[in-house]
Amino acid sequence: FCVNLRGASLKTLPPQPLIKELIQLLSQHYCERLHRVYLVDAPLKYRSVWSVIRPFLDPVTKKKFVWVAGSKEKLAEVGSAMDASQAMPYMLPTGELTSDVNTREFLYETPFGELYRGAAATTETPFDELHREAAATTAEA
């Protein structure tokens, strides 16, 4: 999960009750489902806010938030978890997704286990053949 914080300010910071509820939600209900939250290109003021929030988080949840800035950090941190074909340029300097993500397509039309392709992607994935075989088997039945 990547959050683009470039250009953010304290004025755009969500209200404190929302932050508190989000932290509780992540800590209590998604603690074992969330792998990482990459906070990309955050202003220094956001890191200051983080230092206030951090003590209230579960130790396991704390480790899941990773602050990254600059090409080297992005490649090292985000690049180890995300393929460039699935990343926008703000996430990875080599990110290949240059169009906006179609949320409906991503959430409802992309089969589980298949990479989101977006409008510009045309490469095959290892799951494509499996999906074609499954569709053919279903059509025959």
C-alpha positions as CSV (number, residue, x, y, z in Angstrom):
1,F,0.0,0.0,0.0
2,C,1.6,3.3,-1.1
3,V,0.6,6.8,-0.1
4,N,1.9,9.7,-2.1
5,L,2.5,12.5,0.3
6,R,4.5,14.8,-2.1
7,G,3.2,18.3,-1.7
8,A,1.1,17.5,1.3
9,S,0.8,20.0,4.1
10,L,-0.6,20.0,7.7
11,K,-3.7,21.6,6.2
12,T,-4.3,18.4,4.2
13,L,-3.6,16.2,7.1
14,P,-6.8,14.2,8.0
15,P,-8.5,15.2,11.3
16,Q,-7.2,13.7,14.4
17,P,-10.3,11.5,15.1
18,L,-10.0,10.0,11.6
19,I,-6.3,9.2,12.2
20,K,-7.1,7.6,15.5
21,E,-9.9,5.5,14.0
22,L,-7.6,4.4,11.1
23,I,-4.9,3.4,13.5
24,Q,-7.3,1.4,15.6
25,L,-8.8,-0.2,12.5
26,L,-5.4,-1.2,11.1
27,S,-4.1,-2.4,14.5
28,Q,-7.2,-4.4,15.6
29,H,-8.7,-5.7,12.4
30,Y,-6.0,-5.8,9.7
31,C,-2.8,-6.3,11.8
32,E,-2.0,-9.6,10.1
33,R,-3.3,-8.7,6.6
34,L,-1.5,-5.5,5.9
35,H,2.1,-6.1,4.8
36,R,3.4,-2.6,4.5
37,V,2.3,1.0,4.1
38,Y,4.9,3.0,2.2
39,L,4.6,6.7,2.9
40,V,6.3,8.2,-0.1
41,D,7.9,11.7,-0.3
42,A,6.4,12.9,2.9
43,P,7.2,16.4,4.2
44,L,9.2,16.7,7.4
45,K,6.1,18.0,9.2
46,Y,4.3,14.7,8.6
47,R,7.2,12.8,10.1
48,S,6.8,15.0,13.2
49,V,3.2,14.1,13.4
50,W,4.2,10.4,13.1
51,S,6.5,10.7,16.1
52,V,3.5,11.7,18.2
53,I,1.3,8.9,16.9
54,R,3.9,6.1,16.8
55,P,4.0,5.5,20.6
56,F,0.3,4.5,20.6
57,L,0.7,1.8,17.9
58,D,1.2,-1.9,18.4
59,P,4.9,-2.8,17.9
60,V,4.0,-5.0,14.9
61,T,1.9,-2.3,13.3
62,K,4.7,0.3,13.8
63,K,7.1,-1.8,11.7
64,K,4.6,-1.9,8.8
65,F,4.9,1.8,8.2
66,V,7.9,2.7,6.0
67,W,8.9,6.2,5.1
68,V,10.6,6.5,1.8
69,A,12.0,9.4,-0.2
70,G,14.4,9.6,-3.1
71,S,15.1,7.0,-5.9
72,K,17.5,4.9,-3.9
73,E,15.1,4.4,-0.9
74,K,12.2,3.7,-3.3
75,L,14.1,1.1,-5.2
76,A,15.3,-0.6,-2.0
77,E,12.1,-0.6,-0.1
78,V,9.2,-0.4,-2.5
79,G,11.1,-2.2,-5.3
80,S,11.5,-5.3,-3.1
81,A,7.7,-5.5,-2.6
82,M,6.3,-4.3,-5.9
83,D,7.1,-5.0,-9.5
84,A,7.7,-2.0,-11.7
85,S,4.9,-3.0,-14.0
86,Q,2.5,-2.5,-11.1
87,A,3.9,0.8,-9.8
88,M,3.4,4.4,-10.7
89,P,6.4,6.6,-11.1
90,Y,5.9,8.2,-7.7
91,M,6.2,4.8,-6.1
92,L,9.3,3.6,-8.1
93,P,11.5,5.6,-10.5
94,T,11.1,2.8,-12.9
95,G,7.3,2.6,-12.4
96,E,5.4,1.7,-15.6
97,L,1.8,2.5,-14.7
98,T,1.5,6.0,-16.1
99,S,-2.3,6.3,-16.4
100,D,-4.7,6.7,-13.5
101,V,-5.9,3.5,-11.9
102,N,-9.4,2.6,-12.8
103,T,-10.7,1.7,-9.3
104,R,-13.7,-0.2,-10.6
105,E,-11.6,-2.3,-13.0
106,F,-9.0,-2.9,-10.3
107,L,-11.5,-3.9,-7.5
108,Y,-14.3,-5.6,-9.5
109,E,-13.0,-6.8,-12.8
110,T,-9.4,-7.9,-12.2
111,P,-9.5,-11.6,-11.1
112,F,-7.8,-12.4,-7.8
113,G,-4.2,-13.5,-8.5
114,E,-4.0,-11.6,-11.8
115,L,-2.0,-8.4,-12.1
116,Y,-3.8,-5.2,-12.7
117,R,-3.1,-4.2,-16.2
118,G,-4.6,-0.7,-16.6
119,A,-5.2,0.9,-19.9
120,A,-1.6,0.7,-21.1
121,A,-0.4,-2.7,-20.0
122,T,-0.2,-5.6,-22.5
123,T,2.2,-8.1,-21.0
124,E,1.1,-11.7,-20.1
125,T,1.2,-12.9,-16.6
126,P,1.8,-16.4,-15.3
127,F,-1.9,-16.5,-14.4
128,D,-3.2,-15.7,-17.9
129,E,-2.9,-19.3,-19.1
130,L,-4.5,-20.6,-16.0
131,H,-7.5,-18.2,-16.4
132,R,-7.9,-19.2,-20.1
133,E,-7.8,-22.9,-19.1
134,A,-10.4,-22.4,-16.4
135,A,-12.6,-20.4,-18.7
136,A,-12.4,-23.1,-21.4
137,T,-13.2,-25.8,-18.9
138,T,-16.2,-23.9,-17.6
139,A,-17.4,-23.3,-21.2
140,E,-17.1,-27.0,-22.0
141,A,-19.2,-28.0,-18.9
